[in-house]
Amino acid sequence: MYTTTQCPYCQQAKALLRSKGIIWDEINLDEQPGRRDEMIARSGRRSVPQIWIEETHVGGCDDLFALEHNGKLDTMLGHESEQLQRAVEHTSVLIVGSGPAGYTAALYSARAELDPVVIAGLAFGGQLMLTTDVENYPGFPDGVTGPEMMELFQKQAERFGARILKEDAVAVDLDATPFRVETDEHRFTCDALIVATGASASWLGLDSEKRLMNRGVSACATCDGALFRGKAMAVVGGGDTAMEEALFLTRFASEVHVVHRRDELRASRIMQERARKNDKIHFVWDSVVEEVLGNDEVRGARVRNVKTGEISELEVDALFVAIGHKPNTDLFQGKLRANQSGYILVESGSSRTNIEGVFACGDVMDPTYRQAVTAAGTGCVAALDAERWLASRE
């Protein structure tokens, strides 16, 4: 497995393999930068992790998870499949999703002695697992990394008895109570369901973007930025995430172009000031990326000015997309009422959805604030709403 030190996807891949009792040889490209070209030559990709099982190239973290979902990973690892009937387990409160919202809901539910089960997901911890430094969460005056914070959240929930399963929910039945939720390995029924599935990074939707994914196009600067040391790079976006990505990339890049479709940033004032003061960061205002250039790897980006229509090209070797997020609600489409963007709708001042006994919290229902601290707050609200709803039924 080729990795870098701060790559959260590397950590997720290792966690999955570790859960199966697998050991691996790891080549850390931060510690052995000379082996970067070796990885590219072997895999044809420019992102980490890159994983081989014996002589078979699996690919990255998403590829590894796909094999797990398809039931093929155990076969490749030499594990004998078990065709045993999975028993149905029942719990009072089941939480789908982790991150600040899911873990906070688990903490409050566990302290209320509701014995919550958390289907945390293979990509457990939510978006904070992709965040290097968290400086604005109360109680951490010196800041904390996203993965460290999520580990603390998880430990606190487990301390009070929450059961955390790092598996993906693959099926949900909300047509009758108790509700039913399945993973590839477990089947549950529950009296109350809390949805905390969060949101995922959005993409530009370009054919060239898809073609050059893992070949210079990325949504994770902490994962892949070091692989383009000394090169020119671009970041698309104008919010806090984009500024954080751009500032992080200045550690490695010769220059960083920030492409934003407006003439002013949406980022917080402090993040704007940091970005503007950094000599390596250059802004390309009122512009959108129309095409990512290159055949086998990124060689540039064709950019159009939305006001003048002028076309220009940026000579960059990597393009990082940070244009926002979309809620992870595929599992609940047609079941829970949502707005046009897919965010689950809840009653004002609560976490209650259109189905009695189902509650939503965090970024999956919050298109406005989308902060770790607000997600944690709504996780608390969801747990209290579920506790009070269960008590009223008794």
C-alpha positions, -999 to +999 in steps of 0.1 A: +000+000+000+014+034-011+003+061+014+010+096+027+011+106+064-020+128+064-042+109+040-076+101+056-085+077+028-053+058+036-064+055+072-099+043+062-084+016+039-061+005+067-090+004+092-110-019+069-080-043+063-072-042+100-107-052+109-102-083+088-069-092+105-048-083+074-013-070+076+004-051+048+036-036+036+033+002+036+053+026+015+049+061+029+056+086+001+063+114+026+091+093+041+102+079+007+094+105-019+117+088-044+092+060-047+064+083-060+073+076-096+074+039-089+038+041-077+027+060-107+044+036-131+028+006-113-007+020-110-010+047-136-025+069-109-014+099-090-034+096-058-031+077-026-037+051-014-028+027-041-033-009-030-022-043-042-034-077-030-006-101-040+000-091-076-035-077-083-038-039-083-070-031-063-068+007-068-077+033-041-098+034-010-131+036-030-121+006-050-113-014-018-147-004-004-165-014-036-149-049-034-162-051+002-197-041-008-197-066-037-186-094-014-154-099-034-128-086-009-129-116+014-123-140-015-093-119-027-079-119+009-083-157+011-111-156+036-138-183+033-172-168+030-198-178+056-233-184+042-249-181+077-283-166+082-277-132+099-298-129+130-320-098+134-310-077+163-332-051+179-323-018+196-342+012+209-322+037+189-302+032+158-280+059+143-270+058+106-239+079+101-211+092+123-192+125+123-200+152+149-238+147+145-239+109+147-214+106+175-231+133+196-265+116+191-248+084+202-233+100+233-266+115+244-286+083+236-261+062+255-262+084+286-300+080+285-294+042+286-310+036+252-282+013+241-277+030+207-261+012+177-242+034+153-238+023+117-208+046+113-200+037+077-167+026+062-159+063+056-165+068+093-160+102+110-176+123+082-160+152+064-137+160+094-117+130+085-105+150+055-097+181+075-062+189+087-067+216+113-099+225+132-094+258+149-130+269+156-144+241+177-149+252+214-126+235+239-095+232+216-076+265+220-046+251+202-067+235+174-070+198+167-069+177+135-102+164+122-093+127+126-081+133+162-114+151+171-135+123+156-115+097+175-123+116+208-160+118+199-161+081+192-143+072+225-167+094+245-198+078+230-183+043+235-175+052+271-213+053+279-221+021+260-227+031+224-219+003+199-200+015+169-200-005+137-178+007+109-200-006+081-223+010+055-260+008+057-272-008+024-309-011+029-336+007+050-373-001+055-393+027+070-427+015+059-436-001+093-423-001+128-400-013+141-378+002+113-353-021+096-317-013+086-292-037+070-255-037+064-236-063+045-229-081+078-258-072+102-296-068+103-313-045+128-347-034+138-351-002+159-379+018+176-363+051+167-340+059+138-316+089+137-302+098+102-268+115+104-253+105+070-238+139+063-227+152+029-200+144+003-179+166-019-195+178-051-177+176-085-177+198-116-194+172-137-169+173-166-160+143-187-123+154-186-126+156-148-137+120-146-111+108-171-083+124-151-096+114-116-066+100-096-043+114-123-041+149-110-078+156-103-086+152-066-109+165-038-084+160-010-054+182-007-042+165+024-042+132+006-025+141-027-009+175-024+025+162-015+026+141-047+029+172-068+057+189-048+072+218-067+044+219-093+018+245-100-017+236-088-053+249-089-082+249-065-118+254-076-141+271-051-144+301-028-155+288+006-136+279+037-128+244+023-113+259-008-092+283+012-081+256+035-071+234+006-052+263-011-033+272+020-024+236+027-011+232-009+012+262-006+034+239+015+043+219-016+032+239-047+053+265-066+020+284-070-017+279-063-044+293-086-078+297-069-106+296-096-138+311-083-170+319-103-177+352-084-156+383-077-156+378-040-151+348-017-177+331+005-150+320+030-149+334+065-130+366+070-100+350+087-096+324+060-099+351+033-072+372+050-048+342+052-053+333+016-049+369+003-017+374+023+000+342+010+023+351-019+019+317-035-019+321-040-033+338-071-070+344-076-088+338-110-121+357-104-154+354-122-143+321-138-152+285-142-133+255-153-146+242-187-121+214-193-093+197-175-064+194-200-042+164-204-042+128-217-028+105-190-023+132-164-033+168-157-014+193-178-037+223-173-072+237-171-092+257-196-110+285-178-139+307-190-146+342-176-184+342-169-186+380-175-165+385-206-166+350-221-128+351-225-111+317-226-077+312-210-056+283-199-038+276-166-007+255-167-011+233-136-002+197-128-030+191-103-066+203-099-084+202-065-122+206-065-137+223-034-171+236-047-194+224-019-212+193-009-243+173-016-262+154+011-258+116+014-295+108+011-296+081-017-306+055+009-337+076+019-349+088-015-386+084-018-388+076+019-380+109+037-392+143+025-363+164+012-358+198-006-348+202-042-311+198-033-317+166-014-314+178+021-338+161+045-366+184+057-373+185+095-399+203+115-388+238+126-370+238+159-366+200+159-351+170+142-384+153+134-389+142+098-421+134+080-420+099+094-428+096+131-399+081+149-373+091+123-351+120+131-323+138+111-293+158+122-261+172+109-252+182+074-277+158+059-305+183+070-285+216+072-278+233+039-270+266+056-244+264+084-227+230+079-202+234+108-189+208+131-203+226+161-238+230+146-238+194+135-230+183+170-257+205+183-283+190+160-270+155+170-279+164+206-313+176+195-320+144+176-311+123+206-333+143+229-362+142+204-358+104+201-356+099+238-387+120+245-406+103+216-398+069+230-409+080+265-442+093+251-449+059+235-443+041+268 
